[in-house]
Amino acid sequence: MRLFNYVAGILVQPYKDRPLKGLAQRFVNGRLSYQERVYKKTVNFRAHASGFQIALCYIMLVSTVI
């Protein structure tokens, strides 16, 4: 579960301030509000992630979808 939250935190962070609609907006807002409830603050996982970690997150996302 923590791995999913970490990966989601890295992948949705760039979409935090973008105008989104529908399901995408609900997913991004839900992930970020969940992090605020769990960690009691806003955590920017992507700011501290290396390029390799970001690439691994995208690989995990693609492999999960497939």
CYANA upper distance limits for C-alpha pairs under 8 A (distance plus 0.5 A):
  1 MET  CA      5 ASN  CA      6.88
  2 ARG  CA      6 TYR  CA      6.56
  3 LEU  CA      7 VAL  CA      6.58
  4 PHE  CA      8 ALA  CA      6.43
  5 ASN  CA      9 GLY  CA      6.43
  5 ASN  CA     31 ARG  CA      8.26
  5 ASN  CA     35 GLN  CA      8.37
  6 TYR  CA     10 ILE  CA      6.84
  6 TYR  CA     45 PHE  CA      7.58
  7 VAL  CA     11 LEU  CA      6.67
  7 VAL  CA     57 CYS  CA      5.99
  8 ALA  CA     12 VAL  CA      6.38
  8 ALA  CA     31 ARG  CA      7.52
  9 GLY  CA     13 GLN  CA      6.47
  9 GLY  CA     31 ARG  CA      7.60
  9 GLY  CA     32 LEU  CA      7.74
  9 GLY  CA     35 GLN  CA      8.41
  9 GLY  CA     44 ASN  CA      7.76
  9 GLY  CA     45 PHE  CA      6.35
  9 GLY  CA     46 ARG  CA      7.63
 10 ILE  CA     44 ASN  CA      8.09
 10 ILE  CA     45 PHE  CA      5.86
 10 ILE  CA     46 ARG  CA      5.11
 10 ILE  CA     49 ALA  CA      8.22
 10 ILE  CA     54 ILE  CA      7.45
 10 ILE  CA     57 CYS  CA      7.99
 11 LEU  CA     46 ARG  CA      8.11
 11 LEU  CA     54 ILE  CA      8.23
 11 LEU  CA     57 CYS  CA      7.76
 11 LEU  CA     58 TYR  CA      8.17
 12 VAL  CA     16 LYS  CA      7.21
 12 VAL  CA     28 VAL  CA      6.44
 12 VAL  CA     31 ARG  CA      8.27
 13 GLN  CA     44 ASN  CA      7.39
 13 GLN  CA     45 PHE  CA      8.23
 13 GLN  CA     46 ARG  CA      7.16
 14 PRO  CA     18 ARG  CA      8.38
 15 TYR  CA     28 VAL  CA      7.63
 16 LYS  CA     28 VAL  CA      7.40
 16 LYS  CA     29 ASN  CA      8.13
 16 LYS  CA     32 LEU  CA      8.49
 19 PRO  CA     25 GLN  CA      8.45
 20 LEU  CA     24 ALA  CA      6.84
 20 LEU  CA     25 GLN  CA      5.53
 21 LYS  CA     25 GLN  CA      5.69
 21 LYS  CA     26 ARG  CA      8.50
 22 GLY  CA     26 ARG  CA      6.98
 23 LEU  CA     27 PHE  CA      6.60
 24 ALA  CA     28 VAL  CA      6.69
 25 GLN  CA     29 ASN  CA      6.49
 26 ARG  CA     30 GLY  CA      6.26
 27 PHE  CA     31 ARG  CA      6.59
 28 VAL  CA     32 LEU  CA      6.73
 29 ASN  CA     33 SER  CA      6.44
 30 GLY  CA     34 TYR  CA      6.49
 31 ARG  CA     35 GLN  CA      6.87
 32 LEU  CA     36 GLU  CA      6.89
 32 LEU  CA     42 THR  CA      8.06
 33 SER  CA     37 ARG  CA      6.76
 34 TYR  CA     38 VAL  CA      6.67
 35 GLN  CA     39 TYR  CA      6.27
 35 GLN  CA     40 LYS  CA      8.04
 35 GLN  CA     41 LYS  CA      7.90
 35 GLN  CA     42 THR  CA      7.19
 35 GLN  CA     43 VAL  CA      7.63
 36 GLU  CA     40 LYS  CA      5.48
 36 GLU  CA     41 LYS  CA      5.29
 36 GLU  CA     42 THR  CA      5.74
 36 GLU  CA     43 VAL  CA      8.02
 37 ARG  CA     41 LYS  CA      7.89
 39 TYR  CA     43 VAL  CA      8.05
 44 ASN  CA     48 HIS  CA      7.92
 45 PHE  CA     49 ALA  CA      6.88
 46 ARG  CA     54 ILE  CA      8.11
 49 ALA  CA     53 GLN  CA      6.36
 49 ALA  CA     54 ILE  CA      7.03
 50 SER  CA     54 ILE  CA      6.89
 51 GLY  CA     55 ALA  CA      6.68
 52 PHE  CA     56 LEU  CA      6.70
 53 GLN  CA     57 CYS  CA      6.78
 54 ILE  CA     58 TYR  CA      6.97
 55 ALA  CA     59 ILE  CA      6.76
 56 LEU  CA     60 MET  CA      6.63
 57 CYS  CA     61 LEU  CA      6.70
 58 TYR  CA     62 VAL  CA      6.66
 59 ILE  CA     63 SER  CA      6.52
 60 MET  CA     64 THR  CA      6.51
 61 LEU  CA     65 VAL  CA      6.80
 62 VAL  CA     66 ILE  CA      6.68
